Structures are given as C-alpha cells and as structure tokens.
Amino acid sequence: MKGFFITGTDTEIGKTAITAGLTHAWQQAGRRVAPIKSLAAGQSQDADGRWVNEDVSQLHAAQTLGLSLDEVGPLQLRTACAPHIAARLEGRSIERGALLAAIRSTATKADLVLVEGVGGFRVPLTEAWDTADLAVDLALPVVLVVGLRLGCINHALLTAEAIRARGLVLAGWVANTVDPAFGHVADNLAALAAGLQVPCWGHVPRLPDPTPAAVAAHLKDFPL
C-alpha cells in the first residue's frame, strides 16, 4: 500500500481540508487517489436522509475514483465525541482487524492512498489500541497538519517526537491557518521548519471557501 497517513497537532485544525487538497493536487498530477477517513465520530442526515459524517462527505466529494461513502468512511459513529466513547454509546466495538481490512481493500482501487486519522496522533480507539497504533499497522509515512495558533510549535514538536518514537517516518508537514489573528507567522513557520526538519508541503491561509482546489493552490513540494 503506497500513500500517507495524515495526522494533526489537534482536532479541528483542518486535517480533512488538507487531505482533500492533497487528493485534488495528486489527481491533477495524474494519480489515482483514495482518500480515506479511517474512522469518524459525529454524523448528520444529508438531503437523502442518509446519516453521514461531514469529513467523510468532504473527502468523498474530492475523489474521482467513484468510491462509495462507506469506502471513504469505513467506520462512522453517530455522536461527536472521542471515538471509543461514541462506540460505547452505540453499543458497538471498534474492531482492529475489520477496520484495517476495510482500509486496505479500498486502497487496492488506487495507486495512492491518503488515510486521515482522527483528532491528534494519539486518540484512544479501544483500551489497547489508539490512532498511533493504527498508523503503525498501516506502515505509511506520516504527514503532519499543523494548526497555526498559539502553542502550535510545542504541539507540533511533541507530535513529531511521538511519530518518530513509533518508528514511523515523518514525510512532511503542512501549516494550516486556524486562527486568522495569529501573529508572527513567519517566525513561527521558521521555528517549525527548524524543529521538524522535514519538508513543508505548504502554508494554507484562512480561506473563505476551502474547496480542494483552493487548498491545493497553496500546497507545494510534495512528492509526485
């Protein structure tokens, strides 16, 4: 399986928008890309009455392989909270083997897979398995989305340390503006670059309409 595991410095820092942007960019370069939201908590009903997660819908709309919503989002939970809690509320269990099999099955339909995690790098899924373990199981190089706001340098460096401690390769990082009032951006980007010591794949500003194409316009230096 060739591709990347997309993680972030926290929840709500734009992992899905960046994953959709990377999907668009690689598709424009001629790649057959499968974006997968490994698991998602929080669903609402769409116009057809289907319960679907917003992140899954966003990734589904970005891809051109004709994947189903279930292939893009193999495990969706109804309540917007930590996945292990959402699963417990529904009387469901998160099955490691089944989830990995679903991700790998969808990956066979593409030549590049982008597996987006949930929340930050270490989110519990079961008592003995978290999203860091998921990344290790998939054995994909990691892309770190850094949400630009106060504290981001510390969060990014700690996350990079955790990624490398698991024996994973940190392939690159993307700076995503989550706080438009965040100051000293250039200085923060320089500190992040010095600390992370891997290529920066782009700096995405606060966009009024963060479509995959709009995000992709700010991405660069990612491997084709």
Secondary structure, 3 states (H helix, E strand, C coil): CCEEEEEECCCCCCHHHHHHHHHHHHHHCCCCEEEEECCEECCEECCCCCEECHHHHHHHHHCCCCCCHHHHCCCEECCCCCHHHHHHHCCCCCCHHHHHHHHHHHHCCCCEEEEECCCCCCCEEECCEEHHHHHHHHCCCEEEEEEECCCHHHHHHHHHHHHHHCCCCEEEEEEEECCCCCCCHHHHHHHHHHHHCCCEEEEECCCCCCCHHHHHCCECCCCC
